[in-house]
Amino acid sequence: VIPKEKFYLFERILFRVTRGNLFMKHTEIDEFIRDPISGLDTQKVVFIVFYQGERLDIKIKKICEALGANVYPIPENGSDREDLLNQVEERIEEAQVVIDNTMS
């Protein structure tokens, strides 16, 4: 996740650093998100980048860090990804129950 105003710069830098050897998808998040550092509500873009190689991994992570992007690790194994998805869905359900009980 990266602030919207930094995304296009981020996209150009990644393309140049990888010489186009990446596949990236992105979409804007419709809601404003409170930035934990500044405390301001900002628009953000969620993205996923596919690439090969350890050298690109290091370069891309440094670029993300420099531009203030939040990086979330994704397991390489399909069953591990499914387990992670199930855990996230459970946490969302639990949070929704707490919100519903609080609102009642």
PENORGI-V969627 format. One record per run of one state. SS is the DSSP state (A for helix, B for strand, O for the rest). FROM is the first residue (numbers start at 1). LEN is the number of residues. If there is no record, write none. Layout:
SS | FROM | LEN
SS | FROM | LEN
This chain:
O | 1 | 1
B | 2 | 2
A | 4 | 15
O | 19 | 4
B | 23 | 6
O | 29 | 4
B | 33 | 2
O | 35 | 6
B | 41 | 2
O | 43 | 1
B | 44 | 7
O | 51 | 3
A | 54 | 13
O | 67 | 11
A | 78 | 26
O | 104 | 1
